[in-house]
Amino acid sequence: MAHRPRPFVRCLVYLTVRLVYRLRLHGADHIPSRGAALVVCNHVSFMDALVIGGASRRPLRFLMDKPIYDSPWLNWLFRLVGAIPVESERHDPGNVRRALHEVSCALREGEVVMLFPEGRLTPDGEIHTFRRGLELILARDPVPVVPAGLSGLWGSWTSHANGPALSGRPRRFRARVALHFGEQHPSERATRALLERRVRELKAEADCWAEPGVVEALERP
């Protein structure tokens, strides 16, 4: 553990996620067993990175908001797992450029990096337009991209469903959460539009298990 803490932490996170949620995984083998890759997913709650990171068969680096990264209680964990903090240009000019450089270094070292192309937590449970940072990363480092769809965390206290995330108290335990990974896309075909469409499709598949009541209501005439 002292020499390779990230695999140990990944296993610990995975066990914790399994304890807290009824987690259904599909397609995790689409994450390559070796070599660099990007994983892109919709952003529902502050638990997303832990759920996806624990589910991955390889340790993931991931981008996250700097205010959360600087949390006095969790900063040690984020540093341990290699999280990459991102702050807005308005608050820290040059931070986005430095974060993208760190992503590039990780990819060139053969690591897997996860990001949420929406750039923020969803305010309404829906997937919002992917931002251009994804294309900037691929232009610099053309690596395969694995899309993923996450469902079941909207409505939790770590989402914006009932006001600002983390402002209330936990209300659900052992909630259904589904995470579906899709097939890899080579960088030359991995456009923002294509990846956004695939993430929407994967989330819809995940919804069928995690939120069957909502799906049935939407399908009624």
C-alpha positions, 0 to 999 in steps of 0.5 A: 500500500505504501508504494502503490496506494491508488489501487488499494484506495480504489478497492476501498472506495468500491467496497464503500460504494457497494455498501452505500448503494445497490450498484449495477455495473455494465460494460466496465470491461470497455475501459482498456486494460492498459494504455491511455484513455479518457472516460466521459460521463454525465455529472449528477452528484458529488459522489459521481467520481467515487462511484466511477472510480471505484467501478473502474478496473484501473485507478482513474485520475479525474478533474474536480472543482478546486473548492471541493479539492481543497476541503480540509477533510478530504484533500488528503484523499484527493491528493492520494488518488491523483485528482486534478483540481480545476478553478474558473479563469475568473478566480484563478487565471491560468488554472484551466491551462495548468489543469489541461497540462496535467491531464496531458501529462497523465495521458502521456504516461498511459493513465486513464483520466475521467472528466465530466464534459458538462463542466458542472453538476446538473441543476435539473437531472438532465444532461447538458451540452458538453463543453469544448474542453473535451476537444482541446484534450483530444486535440493535444492527446488523441486517445480512445474515449469511453462514454458512460451513463450514470443514473440513480444519484439525482435526488440524493443529498449530494445532488442539486435536486433539493437545493444546493448539494450537500446542504441537507441531510442524507435521506436515502440508503441502499438506493439503486445506482446504475453505471453503464459504460459504452464501447471505446471511440477512437479519438478521430471519431470522438466528437463532442456531439457523438459522445454527448449522444452516446452518454445520453443513450447510456444514461437512458439504459441505466435509468431503466434499472435505477429509476424504473418508475420514472421511465414508466411514467415518461412512457405513458401516453 
